Amino acid sequence: MVRLVGVDLPRNKKIAYALTYIHGIGLTTAKKIIETAEIHSDVRVYDLTIEQTAVLRQTIEGSDLKLEGDLRRFNGLNIKRLNDINCHRGKRHRNSLPVRGQRTRTNARSRRGAKKTVTGKKK
């Protein structure tokens, strides 16, 4: 089992896709990290040697990326700031409504949650 930045990488995936399990690393960044670490992109996680794992760890630590806890804290503080200054985006976050101008009359189910049927609407 390979553990990087506090995340257990899935064993059977190719290394590029396994690195995307780390919060803050997407596919493009993962491919750049692999290229910098000089690891072949077809290697599966269970095929990594100890030396390759150490090189990956050094490459990730040497990059200027915010990952996992730091990134989550950074995003949380930004949302808290929006709530504190009571701006429109902060109010939308607070009420768990879409923040970026999407319509809410018919859609926004993923943000608002499952439908809650209101009974007794009939007059």
Backbone as XML, in Angstrom:
<?xml version="1.0"?>
<chain id="A" units="angstrom">
  <residue number="1" name="MET">
    <atom name="N" x="0.851" y="-1.184" z="0.000"/>
    <atom name="CA" x="0.000" y="0.000" z="0.000"/>
    <atom name="C" x="0.894" y="1.243" z="0.000"/>
  </residue>
  <residue number="2" name="VAL">
    <atom name="N" x="0.614" y="2.160" z="-0.918"/>
    <atom name="CA" x="1.384" y="3.393" z="-1.022"/>
    <atom name="C" x="0.581" y="4.513" z="-0.375"/>
  </residue>
  <residue number="3" name="ARG">
    <atom name="N" x="1.231" y="5.240" z="0.528"/>
    <atom name="CA" x="0.572" y="6.340" z="1.239"/>
    <atom name="C" x="1.352" y="7.616" z="0.966"/>
  </residue>
  <residue number="4" name="LEU">
    <atom name="N" x="0.691" y="8.590" z="0.328"/>
    <atom name="CA" x="1.303" y="9.884" z="0.037"/>
    <atom name="C" x="0.412" y="10.981" z="0.600"/>
  </residue>
  <residue number="5" name="VAL">
    <atom name="N" x="0.988" y="11.931" z="1.281"/>
    <atom name="CA" x="0.295" y="13.104" z="1.831"/>
    <atom name="C" x="-0.919" y="12.672" z="2.659"/>
  </residue>
  <residue number="6" name="GLY">
    <atom name="N" x="-0.800" y="11.548" z="3.363"/>
    <atom name="CA" x="-1.873" y="11.093" z="4.226"/>
    <atom name="C" x="-3.010" y="10.394" z="3.511"/>
  </residue>
  <residue number="7" name="VAL">
    <atom name="N" x="-2.823" y="10.004" z="2.248"/>
    <atom name="CA" x="-3.874" y="9.353" z="1.476"/>
    <atom name="C" x="-3.356" y="8.003" z="0.982"/>
  </residue>
  <residue number="8" name="ASP">
    <atom name="N" x="-4.138" y="6.953" z="1.198"/>
    <atom name="CA" x="-3.799" y="5.641" z="0.654"/>
    <atom name="C" x="-4.216" y="5.612" z="-0.809"/>
  </residue>
  <residue number="9" name="LEU">
    <atom name="N" x="-3.267" y="5.353" z="-1.687"/>
    <atom name="CA" x="-3.576" y="5.296" z="-3.114"/>
    <atom name="C" x="-4.150" y="3.924" z="-3.452"/>
  </residue>
  <residue number="10" name="PRO">
    <atom name="N" x="-5.154" y="3.868" z="-4.344"/>
    <atom name="CA" x="-5.720" y="2.575" z="-4.743"/>
    <atom name="C" x="-4.674" y="1.738" z="-5.477"/>
  </residue>
  <residue number="11" name="ARG">
    <atom name="N" x="-4.597" y="0.454" z="-5.152"/>
    <atom name="CA" x="-3.515" y="-0.406" z="-5.625"/>
    <atom name="C" x="-3.574" y="-0.728" z="-7.117"/>
  </residue>
  <residue number="12" name="ASN">
    <atom name="N" x="-4.744" y="-0.926" z="-7.669"/>
    <atom name="CA" x="-4.850" y="-1.461" z="-9.029"/>
    <atom name="C" x="-4.884" y="-0.406" z="-10.119"/>
  </residue>
  <residue number="13" name="LYS">
    <atom name="N" x="-4.859" y="0.861" z="-9.774"/>
    <atom name="CA" x="-4.949" y="1.913" z="-10.788"/>
    <atom name="C" x="-3.570" y="2.316" z="-11.285"/>
  </residue>
  <residue number="14" name="LYS">
    <atom name="N" x="-3.561" y="2.902" z="-12.490"/>
    <atom name="CA" x="-2.314" y="3.474" z="-12.991"/>
    <atom name="C" x="-1.967" y="4.665" z="-12.115"/>
  </residue>
  <residue number="15" name="ILE">
    <atom name="N" x="-0.696" y="4.954" z="-12.019"/>
    <atom name="CA" x="-0.211" y="5.941" z="-11.049"/>
    <atom name="C" x="-0.794" y="7.333" z="-11.299"/>
  </residue>
  <residue number="16" name="ALA">
    <atom name="N" x="-1.006" y="7.705" z="-12.571"/>
    <atom name="CA" x="-1.547" y="9.033" z="-12.871"/>
    <atom name="C" x="-2.954" y="9.186" z="-12.300"/>
  </residue>
  <residue number="17" name="TYR">
    <atom name="N" x="-3.761" y="8.148" z="-12.431"/>
    <atom name="CA" x="-5.132" y="8.215" z="-11.946"/>
    <atom name="C" x="-5.188" y="8.035" z="-10.427"/>
  </residue>
  <residue number="18" name="ALA">
    <atom name="N" x="-4.256" y="7.297" z="-9.885"/>
    <atom name="CA" x="-4.226" y="7.107" z="-8.436"/>
    <atom name="C" x="-3.860" y="8.409" z="-7.727"/>
  </residue>
  <residue number="19" name="LEU">
    <atom name="N" x="-2.983" y="9.206" z="-8.330"/>
    <atom name="CA" x="-2.592" y="10.471" z="-7.693"/>
    <atom name="C" x="-3.750" y="11.457" z="-7.597"/>
  </residue>
  <residue number="20" name="THR">
    <atom name="N" x="-4.762" y="11.299" z="-8.460"/>
    <atom name="CA" x="-5.902" y="12.218" z="-8.405"/>
    <atom name="C" x="-6.766" y="11.983" z="-7.166"/>
  </residue>
  <residue number="21" name="TYR">
    <atom name="N" x="-6.522" y="10.910" z="-6.409"/>
    <atom name="CA" x="-7.236" y="10.677" z="-5.160"/>
    <atom name="C" x="-6.765" y="11.633" z="-4.068"/>
  </residue>
  <residue number="22" name="ILE">
    <atom name="N" x="-5.659" y="12.314" z="-4.301"/>
    <atom name="CA" x="-5.170" y="13.320" z="-3.355"/>
    <atom name="C" x="-5.887" y="14.626" z="-3.655"/>
  </residue>
  <residue number="23" name="HIS">
    <atom name="N" x="-6.507" y="15.205" z="-2.648"/>
    <atom name="CA" x="-7.259" y="16.450" z="-2.819"/>
    <atom name="C" x="-6.301" y="17.560" z="-3.233"/>
  </residue>
  <residue number="24" name="GLY">
    <atom name="N" x="-6.542" y="18.148" z="-4.398"/>
    <atom name="CA" x="-5.696" y="19.221" z="-4.892"/>
    <atom name="C" x="-4.850" y="18.803" z="-6.077"/>
  </residue>
  <residue number="25" name="ILE">
    <atom name="N" x="-4.867" y="17.512" z="-6.447"/>
    <atom name="CA" x="-4.132" y="17.043" z="-7.616"/>
    <atom name="C" x="-5.135" y="16.512" z="-8.623"/>
  </residue>
  <residue number="26" name="GLY">
    <atom name="N" x="-5.162" y="17.143" z="-9.792"/>
    <atom name="CA" x="-5.986" y="16.672" z="-10.890"/>
    <atom name="C" x="-5.145" y="15.847" z="-11.845"/>
  </residue>
  <residue number="27" name="LEU">
    <atom name="N" x="-5.737" y="15.474" z="-12.962"/>
    <atom name="CA" x="-5.041" y="14.601" z="-13.905"/>
    <atom name="C" x="-3.847" y="15.286" z="-14.551"/>
  </residue>
  <residue number="28" name="THR">
    <atom name="N" x="-3.995" y="16.549" z="-14.925"/>
    <atom name="CA" x="-2.887" y="17.275" z="-15.551"/>
    <atom name="C" x="-1.719" y="17.421" z="-14.595"/>
  </residue>
  <residue number="29" name="THR">
    <atom name="N" x="-1.998" y="17.791" z="-13.353"/>
    <atom name="CA" x="-0.943" y="17.938" z="-12.352"/>
    <atom name="C" x="-0.299" y="16.593" z="-12.052"/>
  </residue>
  <residue number="30" name="ALA">
    <atom name="N" x="-1.105" y="15.540" z="-12.002"/>
    <atom name="CA" x="-0.569" y="14.204" z="-11.742"/>
    <atom name="C" x="0.405" y="13.792" z="-12.841"/>
  </residue>
  <residue number="31" name="LYS">
    <atom name="N" x="0.057" y="14.078" z="-14.086"/>
    <atom name="CA" x="0.948" y="13.726" z="-15.200"/>
    <atom name="C" x="2.244" y="14.520" z="-15.138"/>
  </residue>
  <residue number="32" name="LYS">
    <atom name="N" x="2.167" y="15.780" z="-14.730"/>
    <atom name="CA" x="3.389" y="16.587" z="-14.587"/>
    <atom name="C" x="4.273" y="16.042" z="-13.467"/>
  </residue>
  <residue number="33" name="ILE">
    <atom name="N" x="3.648" y="15.624" z="-12.365"/>
    <atom name="CA" x="4.411" y="15.071" z="-11.236"/>
    <atom name="C" x="5.118" y="13.789" z="-11.657"/>
  </residue>
  <residue number="34" name="ILE">
    <atom name="N" x="4.411" y="12.928" z="-12.392"/>
    <atom name="CA" x="5.002" y="11.673" z="-12.851"/>
    <atom name="C" x="6.163" y="11.935" z="-13.810"/>
  </residue>
  <residue number="35" name="GLU">
    <atom name="N" x="5.968" y="12.915" z="-14.688"/>
    <atom name="CA" x="7.027" y="13.255" z="-15.641"/>
    <atom name="C" x="8.262" y="13.791" z="-14.914"/>
  </residue>
  <residue number="36" name="THR">
    <atom name="N" x="8.042" y="14.613" z="-13.894"/>
    <atom name="CA" x="9.159" y="15.158" z="-13.117"/>
    <atom name="C" x="9.871" y="14.058" z="-12.343"/>
  </residue>
  <residue number="37" name="ALA">
    <atom name="N" x="9.104" y="13.096" z="-11.825"/>
    <atom name="CA" x="9.684" y="12.000" z="-11.047"/>
    <atom name="C" x="10.298" y="10.920" z="-11.941"/>
  </residue>
  <residue number="38" name="GLU">
    <atom name="N" x="10.128" y="11.067" z="-13.256"/>
    <atom name="CA" x="10.664" y="10.119" z="-14.244"/>
    <atom name="C" x="10.154" y="8.704" z="-14.006"/>
  </residue>
  <residue number="39" name="ILE">
    <atom name="N" x="8.825" y="8.595" z="-13.866"/>
    <atom name="CA" x="8.161" y="7.307" z="-13.724"/>
    <atom name="C" x="7.297" y="7.105" z="-14.962"/>
  </residue>
  <residue number="40" name="HIS">
    <atom name="N" x="7.310" y="5.897" z="-15.507"/>
    <atom name="CA" x="6.507" y="5.597" z="-16.696"/>
    <atom name="C" x="5.031" y="5.677" z="-16.341"/>
  </residue>
  <residue number="41" name="SER">
    <atom name="N" x="4.209" y="6.227" z="-17.242"/>
    <atom name="CA" x="2.801" y="6.475" z="-16.919"/>
    <atom name="C" x="1.959" y="5.205" z="-16.883"/>
  </residue>
  <residue number="42" name="ASP">
    <atom name="N" x="2.448" y="4.085" z="-17.440"/>
    <atom name="CA" x="1.668" y="2.845" z="-17.429"/>
    <atom name="C" x="1.868" y="2.018" z="-16.169"/>
  </residue>
  <residue number="43" name="VAL">
    <atom name="N" x="2.723" y="2.455" z="-15.274"/>
    <atom name="CA" x="3.012" y="1.702" z="-14.054"/>
    <atom name="C" x="1.801" y="1.743" z="-13.127"/>
  </residue>
  <residue number="44" name="ARG">
    <atom name="N" x="1.448" y="0.592" z="-12.592"/>
    <atom name="CA" x="0.372" y="0.511" z="-11.610"/>
    <atom name="C" x="0.950" y="0.786" z="-10.216"/>
  </residue>
  <residue number="45" name="VAL">
    <atom name="N" x="0.087" y="1.139" z="-9.288"/>
    <atom name="CA" x="0.550" y="1.511" z="-7.949"/>
    <atom name="C" x="1.243" y="0.331" z="-7.274"/>
  </residue>
  <residue number="46" name="TYR">
    <atom name="N" x="0.707" y="-0.884" z="-7.444"/>
    <atom name="CA" x="1.333" y="-2.033" z="-6.780"/>
    <atom name="C" x="2.685" y="-2.399" z="-7.374"/>
  </residue>
  <residue number="47" name="ASP">
    <atom name="N" x="3.015" y="-1.875" z="-8.577"/>
    <atom name="CA" x="4.308" y="-2.145" z="-9.213"/>
    <atom name="C" x="5.378" y="-1.130" z="-8.823"/>
  </residue>
  <residue number="48" name="LEU">
    <atom name="N" x="5.014" y="-0.080" z="-8.088"/>
    <atom name="CA" x="5.995" y="0.942" z="-7.718"/>
    <atom name="C" x="7.039" y="0.363" z="-6.766"/>
  </residue>
  <residue number="49" name="THR">
    <atom name="N" x="8.285" y="0.727" z="-7.008"/>
    <atom name="CA" x="9.341" y="0.320" z="-6.086"/>
    <atom name="C" x="9.413" y="1.323" z="-4.942"/>
  </residue>
  <residue number="50" name="ILE">
    <atom name="N" x="10.176" y="0.987" z="-3.922"/>
    <atom name="CA" x="10.328" y="1.880" z="-2.774"/>
    <atom name="C" x="11.032" y="3.169" z="-3.206"/>
  </residue>
  <residue number="51" name="GLU">
    <atom name="N" x="11.996" y="3.039" z="-4.119"/>
    <atom name="CA" x="12.720" y="4.225" z="-4.605"/>
    <atom name="C" x="11.790" y="5.148" z="-5.379"/>
  </residue>
  <residue number="52" name="GLN">
    <atom name="N" x="10.927" y="4.561" z="-6.223"/>
    <atom name="CA" x="9.986" y="5.387" z="-6.987"/>
    <atom name="C" x="9.002" y="6.084" z="-6.058"/>
  </residue>
  <residue number="53" name="THR">
    <atom name="N" x="8.580" y="5.399" z="-5.030"/>
    <atom name="CA" x="7.668" y="6.007" z="-4.054"/>
    <atom name="C" x="8.346" y="7.168" z="-3.339"/>
  </residue>
  <residue number="54" name="ALA">
    <atom name="N" x="9.617" y="6.991" z="-2.986"/>
    <atom name="CA" x="10.358" y="8.070" z="-2.316"/>
    <atom name="C" x="10.524" y="9.269" z="-3.239"/>
  </residue>
  <residue number="55" name="VAL">
    <atom name="N" x="10.811" y="9.011" z="-4.517"/>
    <atom name="CA" x="10.958" y="10.110" z="-5.484"/>
    <atom name="C" x="9.634" y="10.845" z="-5.660"/>
  </residue>
  <residue number="56" name="LEU">
    <atom name="N" x="8.531" y="10.079" z="-5.733"/>
    <atom name="CA" x="7.202" y="10.706" z="-5.833"/>
    <atom name="C" x="6.923" y="11.591" z="-4.632"/>
  </residue>
  <residue number="57" name="ARG">
    <atom name="N" x="7.234" y="11.073" z="-3.444"/>
    <atom name="CA" x="6.993" y="11.837" z="-2.215"/>
    <atom name="C" x="7.799" y="13.131" z="-2.216"/>
  </residue>
  <residue number="58" name="GLN">
    <atom name="N" x="9.060" y="13.055" z="-2.633"/>
    <atom name="CA" x="9.911" y="14.258" z="-2.689"/>
    <atom name="C" x="9.400" y="15.242" z="-3.725"/>
  </residue>
  <residue number="59" name="THR">
    <atom name="N" x="8.938" y="14.742" z="-4.860"/>
    <atom name="CA" x="8.430" y="15.612" z="-5.919"/>
    <atom name="C" x="7.185" y="16.355" z="-5.461"/>
  </residue>
  <residue number="60" name="ILE">
    <atom name="N" x="6.291" y="15.646" z="-4.787"/>
    <atom name="CA" x="5.059" y="16.282" z="-4.315"/>
    <atom name="C" x="5.366" y="17.301" z="-3.230"/>
  </residue>
  <residue number="61" name="GLU">
    <atom name="N" x="6.259" y="16.953" z="-2.301"/>
    <atom name="CA" x="6.613" y="17.895" z="-1.234"/>
    <atom name="C" x="7.371" y="19.099" z="-1.775"/>
  </residue>
  <residue number="62" name="GLY">
    <atom name="N" x="8.139" y="18.906" z="-2.840"/>
    <atom name="CA" x="8.911" y="19.999" z="-3.422"/>
    <atom name="C" x="8.086" y="20.948" z="-4.262"/>
  </residue>
  <residue number="63" name="SER">
    <atom name="N" x="6.902" y="20.512" z="-4.681"/>
    <atom name="CA" x="6.058" y="21.384" z="-5.497"/>
    <atom name="C" x="5.386" y="22.427" z="-4.612"/>
  </residue>
  <residue number="64" name="ASP">
    <atom name="N" x="4.935" y="23.497" z="-5.217"/>
    <atom name="CA" x="4.286" y="24.581" z="-4.471"/>
    <atom name="C" x="2.774" y="24.412" z="-4.480"/>
  </residue>
  <residue number="65" name="LEU">
    <atom name="N" x="2.304" y="23.194" z="-4.271"/>
    <atom name="CA" x="0.874" y="22.924" z="-4.301"/>
    <atom name="C" x="0.314" y="22.876" z="-2.891"/>
  </residue>
  <residue number="66" name="LYS">
    <atom name="N" x="-0.899" y="23.394" z="-2.732"/>
    <atom name="CA" x="-1.633" y="23.192" z="-1.489"/>
    <atom name="C" x="-2.411" y="21.905" z="-1.657"/>
  </residue>
  <residue number="67" name="LEU">
    <atom name="N" x="-2.197" y="20.966" z="-0.739"/>
    <atom name="CA" x="-2.835" y="19.664" z="-0.857"/>
    <atom name="C" x="-3.548" y="19.299" z="0.432"/>
  </residue>
  <residue number="68" name="GLU">
    <atom name="N" x="-4.537" y="18.446" z="0.283"/>
    <atom name="CA" x="-5.280" y="17.859" z="1.393"/>
    <atom name="C" x="-5.697" y="18.876" z="2.450"/>
  </residue>
  <residue number="69" name="GLY">
    <atom name="N" x="-5.194" y="18.767" z="3.672"/>
    <atom name="CA" x="-5.658" y="19.586" z="4.797"/>
    <atom name="C" x="-5.464" y="21.072" z="4.584"/>
  </residue>
  <residue number="70" name="ASP">
    <atom name="N" x="-4.306" y="21.452" z="4.030"/>
    <atom name="CA" x="-4.041" y="22.874" z="3.802"/>
    <atom name="C" x="-5.035" y="23.465" z="2.810"/>
  </residue>
  <residue number="71" name="LEU">
    <atom name="N" x="-5.319" y="22.731" z="1.728"/>
    <atom name="CA" x="-6.254" y="23.218" z="0.712"/>
    <atom name="C" x="-7.672" y="23.283" z="1.267"/>
  </residue>
  <residue number="72" name="ARG">
    <atom name="N" x="-8.070" y="22.259" z="2.016"/>
    <atom name="CA" x="-9.414" y="22.266" z="2.615"/>
    <atom name="C" x="-9.567" y="23.431" z="3.596"/>
  </residue>
  <residue number="73" name="ARG">
    <atom name="N" x="-8.531" y="23.685" z="4.392"/>
    <atom name="CA" x="-8.557" y="24.793" z="5.344"/>
    <atom name="C" x="-8.628" y="26.126" z="4.597"/>
  </residue>
  <residue number="74" name="PHE">
    <atom name="N" x="-7.838" y="26.261" z="3.533"/>
    <atom name="CA" x="-7.820" y="27.485" z="2.731"/>
    <atom name="C" x="-9.206" y="27.778" z="2.152"/>
  </residue>
  <residue number="75" name="ASN">
    <atom name="N" x="-9.833" y="26.754" z="1.557"/>
    <atom name="CA" x="-11.171" y="26.942" z="0.981"/>
    <atom name="C" x="-12.207" y="27.230" z="2.057"/>
  </residue>
  <residue number="76" name="GLY">
    <atom name="N" x="-12.095" y="26.550" z="3.196"/>
    <atom name="CA" x="-13.033" y="26.784" z="4.293"/>
    <atom name="C" x="-12.937" y="28.198" z="4.838"/>
  </residue>
  <residue number="77" name="LEU">
    <atom name="N" x="-11.709" y="28.701" z="4.946"/>
    <atom name="CA" x="-11.529" y="30.077" z="5.430"/>
    <atom name="C" x="-12.071" y="31.093" z="4.439"/>
  </residue>
  <residue number="78" name="ASN">
    <atom name="N" x="-11.936" y="30.812" z="3.130"/>
    <atom name="CA" x="-12.506" y="31.721" z="2.134"/>
    <atom name="C" x="-14.027" y="31.776" z="2.243"/>
  </residue>
  <residue number="79" name="ILE">
    <atom name="N" x="-14.657" y="30.632" z="2.417"/>
    <atom name="CA" x="-16.112" y="30.602" z="2.556"/>
    <atom name="C" x="-16.533" y="31.270" z="3.860"/>
  </residue>
  <residue number="80" name="LYS">
    <atom name="N" x="-15.771" y="31.066" z="4.933"/>
    <atom name="CA" x="-16.069" y="31.712" z="6.219"/>
    <atom name="C" x="-15.969" y="33.229" z="6.096"/>
  </residue>
  <residue number="81" name="ARG">
    <atom name="N" x="-14.966" y="33.704" z="5.344"/>
    <atom name="CA" x="-14.813" y="35.149" z="5.128"/>
    <atom name="C" x="-16.026" y="35.711" z="4.403"/>
  </residue>
  <residue number="82" name="LEU">
    <atom name="N" x="-16.500" y="34.987" z="3.365"/>
    <atom name="CA" x="-17.685" y="35.445" z="2.634"/>
    <atom name="C" x="-18.906" y="35.495" z="3.551"/>
  </residue>
  <residue number="83" name="ASN">
    <atom name="N" x="-19.028" y="34.517" z="4.433"/>
    <atom name="CA" x="-20.144" y="34.524" z="5.382"/>
    <atom name="C" x="-20.033" y="35.683" z="6.362"/>
  </residue>
  <residue number="84" name="ASP">
    <atom name="N" x="-18.827" y="35.944" z="6.830"/>
    <atom name="CA" x="-18.628" y="36.994" z="7.834"/>
    <atom name="C" x="-18.923" y="38.385" z="7.295"/>
  </residue>
  <residue number="85" name="ILE">
    <atom name="N" x="-18.554" y="38.643" z="6.045"/>
    <atom name="CA" x="-18.798" y="39.988" z="5.500"/>
    <atom name="C" x="-20.218" y="40.127" z="4.979"/>
  </residue>
  <residue number="86" name="ASN">
    <atom name="N" x="-20.981" y="39.023" z="5.058"/>
    <atom name="CA" x="-22.409" y="39.041" z="4.726"/>
    <atom name="C" x="-22.672" y="39.453" z="3.288"/>
  </residue>
  <residue number="87" name="CYS">
    <atom name="N" x="-21.817" y="39.002" z="2.382"/>
    <atom name="CA" x="-22.029" y="39.325" z="0.968"/>
    <atom name="C" x="-23.011" y="38.319" z="0.359"/>
  </residue>
  <residue number="88" name="HIS">
    <atom name="N" x="-23.396" y="38.550" z="-0.883"/>
    <atom name="CA" x="-24.390" y="37.720" z="-1.552"/>
    <atom name="C" x="-23.924" y="36.268" z="-1.629"/>
  </residue>
  <residue number="89" name="ARG">
    <atom name="N" x="-22.679" y="36.051" z="-2.022"/>
    <atom name="CA" x="-22.148" y="34.683" z="-2.121"/>
    <atom name="C" x="-22.116" y="33.999" z="-0.763"/>
  </residue>
  <residue number="90" name="GLY">
    <atom name="N" x="-21.818" y="34.774" z="0.279"/>
    <atom name="CA" x="-21.816" y="34.203" z="1.621"/>
    <atom name="C" x="-23.204" y="33.763" z="2.058"/>
  </residue>
  <residue number="91" name="LYS">
    <atom name="N" x="-24.210" y="34.566" z="1.728"/>
    <atom name="CA" x="-25.587" y="34.204" z="2.067"/>
    <atom name="C" x="-26.010" y="32.944" z="1.333"/>
  </residue>
  <residue number="92" name="ARG">
    <atom name="N" x="-25.589" y="32.812" z="0.062"/>
    <atom name="CA" x="-25.937" y="31.624" z="-0.716"/>
    <atom name="C" x="-25.269" y="30.380" z="-0.123"/>
  </residue>
  <residue number="93" name="HIS">
    <atom name="N" x="-24.008" y="30.514" z="0.302"/>
    <atom name="CA" x="-23.328" y="29.398" z="0.958"/>
    <atom name="C" x="-24.058" y="29.017" z="2.247"/>
  </residue>
  <residue number="94" name="ARG">
    <atom name="N" x="-24.433" y="30.016" z="3.016"/>
    <atom name="CA" x="-25.081" y="29.791" z="4.303"/>
    <atom name="C" x="-26.395" y="29.027" z="4.142"/>
  </residue>
  <residue number="95" name="ASN">
    <atom name="N" x="-27.161" y="29.361" z="3.100"/>
    <atom name="CA" x="-28.455" y="28.726" z="2.878"/>
    <atom name="C" x="-28.360" y="27.488" z="1.991"/>
  </residue>
  <residue number="96" name="SER">
    <atom name="N" x="-27.141" y="27.076" z="1.665"/>
    <atom name="CA" x="-26.847" y="25.939" z="0.785"/>
    <atom name="C" x="-27.641" y="26.003" z="-0.510"/>
  </residue>
  <residue number="97" name="LEU">
    <atom name="N" x="-27.526" y="27.147" z="-1.166"/>
    <atom name="CA" x="-28.109" y="27.366" z="-2.487"/>
    <atom name="C" x="-26.962" y="27.540" z="-3.485"/>
  </residue>
  <residue number="98" name="PRO">
    <atom name="N" x="-27.233" y="27.404" z="-4.781"/>
    <atom name="CA" x="-26.160" y="27.610" z="-5.768"/>
    <atom name="C" x="-25.596" y="29.020" z="-5.671"/>
  </residue>
  <residue number="99" name="VAL">
    <atom name="N" x="-24.277" y="29.124" z="-5.782"/>
    <atom name="CA" x="-23.596" y="30.383" z="-5.520"/>
    <atom name="C" x="-23.368" y="31.180" z="-6.793"/>
  </residue>
  <residue number="100" name="ARG">
    <atom name="N" x="-23.245" y="30.517" z="-7.927"/>
    <atom name="CA" x="-22.754" y="31.184" z="-9.130"/>
    <atom name="C" x="-23.834" y="31.533" z="-10.143"/>
  </residue>
  <residue number="101" name="GLY">
    <atom name="N" x="-25.014" y="31.867" z="-9.686"/>
    <atom name="CA" x="-26.017" y="32.424" z="-10.574"/>
    <atom name="C" x="-26.895" y="31.426" z="-11.288"/>
  </residue>
  <residue number="102" name="GLN">
    <atom name="N" x="-26.845" y="30.148" z="-10.907"/>
    <atom name="CA" x="-27.688" y="29.171" z="-11.575"/>
    <atom name="C" x="-29.141" y="29.344" z="-11.151"/>
  </residue>
  <residue number="103" name="ARG">
    <atom name="N" x="-30.055" y="28.832" z="-11.973"/>
    <atom name="CA" x="-31.465" y="28.932" z="-11.634"/>
    <atom name="C" x="-31.799" y="27.927" z="-10.539"/>
  </residue>
  <residue number="104" name="THR">
    <atom name="N" x="-32.786" y="28.260" z="-9.725"/>
    <atom name="CA" x="-33.145" y="27.356" z="-8.627"/>
    <atom name="C" x="-34.618" y="26.975" z="-8.655"/>
  </residue>
  <residue number="105" name="ARG">
    <atom name="N" x="-35.374" y="27.521" z="-9.590"/>
    <atom name="CA" x="-36.807" y="27.210" z="-9.581"/>
    <atom name="C" x="-37.047" y="25.736" z="-9.896"/>
  </residue>
  <residue number="106" name="THR">
    <atom name="N" x="-36.338" y="25.194" z="-10.888"/>
    <atom name="CA" x="-36.582" y="23.804" z="-11.257"/>
    <atom name="C" x="-35.372" y="22.910" z="-11.012"/>
  </residue>
  <residue number="107" name="ASN">
    <atom name="N" x="-34.174" y="23.434" z="-11.073"/>
    <atom name="CA" x="-32.992" y="22.583" z="-10.959"/>
    <atom name="C" x="-32.340" y="22.758" z="-9.586"/>
  </residue>
  <residue number="108" name="ALA">
    <atom name="N" x="-31.055" y="22.589" z="-9.497"/>
    <atom name="CA" x="-30.265" y="22.751" z="-8.266"/>
    <atom name="C" x="-30.554" y="21.660" z="-7.255"/>
  </residue>
  <residue number="109" name="ARG">
    <atom name="N" x="-30.938" y="20.470" z="-7.709"/>
    <atom name="CA" x="-31.248" y="19.374" z="-6.797"/>
    <atom name="C" x="-30.004" y="18.879" z="-6.070"/>
  </residue>
  <residue number="110" name="SER">
    <atom name="N" x="-28.859" y="18.875" z="-6.726"/>
    <atom name="CA" x="-27.662" y="18.361" z="-6.061"/>
    <atom name="C" x="-27.229" y="19.292" z="-4.939"/>
  </residue>
  <residue number="111" name="ARG">
    <atom name="N" x="-27.473" y="20.568" z="-5.067"/>
    <atom name="CA" x="-27.073" y="21.517" z="-4.039"/>
    <atom name="C" x="-28.108" y="21.593" z="-2.912"/>
  </residue>
  <residue number="112" name="ARG">
    <atom name="N" x="-29.390" y="21.552" z="-3.269"/>
    <atom name="CA" x="-30.443" y="21.731" z="-2.273"/>
    <atom name="C" x="-30.869" y="20.434" z="-1.617"/>
  </residue>
  <residue number="113" name="GLY">
    <atom name="N" x="-30.498" y="19.304" z="-2.182"/>
    <atom name="CA" x="-30.873" y="18.027" z="-1.593"/>
    <atom name="C" x="-32.132" y="17.478" z="-2.221"/>
  </residue>
  <residue number="114" name="ALA">
    <atom name="N" x="-32.605" y="16.365" z="-1.697"/>
    <atom name="CA" x="-33.793" y="15.708" z="-2.242"/>
    <atom name="C" x="-35.029" y="16.565" z="-2.009"/>
  </residue>
  <residue number="115" name="LYS">
    <atom name="N" x="-36.037" y="16.332" z="-2.844"/>
    <atom name="CA" x="-37.277" y="17.102" z="-2.731"/>
    <atom name="C" x="-37.964" y="16.807" z="-1.409"/>
  </residue>
  <residue number="116" name="LYS">
    <atom name="N" x="-38.502" y="17.865" z="-0.811"/>
    <atom name="CA" x="-39.301" y="17.726" z="0.399"/>
    <atom name="C" x="-40.722" y="18.133" z="0.041"/>
  </residue>
  <residue number="117" name="THR">
    <atom name="N" x="-41.591" y="17.171" z="-0.067"/>
    <atom name="CA" x="-42.967" y="17.434" z="-0.468"/>
    <atom name="C" x="-43.712" y="18.143" z="0.659"/>
  </residue>
  <residue number="118" name="VAL">
    <atom name="N" x="-44.399" y="19.224" z="0.307"/>
    <atom name="CA" x="-45.178" y="19.976" z="1.286"/>
    <atom name="C" x="-46.629" y="19.537" z="1.165"/>
  </residue>
  <residue number="119" name="THR">
    <atom name="N" x="-47.211" y="19.066" z="2.243"/>
    <atom name="CA" x="-48.605" y="18.616" z="2.204"/>
    <atom name="C" x="-49.541" y="19.732" z="2.582"/>
  </residue>
  <residue number="120" name="GLY">
    <atom name="N" x="-50.780" y="19.609" z="2.202"/>
    <atom name="CA" x="-51.785" y="20.584" z="2.573"/>
    <atom name="C" x="-51.760" y="21.829" z="1.716"/>
  </residue>
  <residue number="121" name="LYS">
    <atom name="N" x="-51.327" y="21.712" z="0.478"/>
    <atom name="CA" x="-51.291" y="22.877" z="-0.404"/>
    <atom name="C" x="-52.660" y="23.196" z="-1.005"/>
  </residue>
  <residue number="122" name="LYS">
    <atom name="N" x="-53.552" y="22.194" z="-1.015"/>
    <atom name="CA" x="-54.832" y="22.344" z="-1.675"/>
    <atom name="C" x="-55.742" y="23.289" z="-0.872"/>
  </residue>
  <residue number="123" name="LYS">
    <atom name="N" x="-56.493" y="24.157" z="-1.580"/>
    <atom name="CA" x="-57.390" y="25.098" z="-0.881"/>
    <atom name="C" x="-58.797" y="24.599" z="-0.834"/>
  </residue>
</chain>
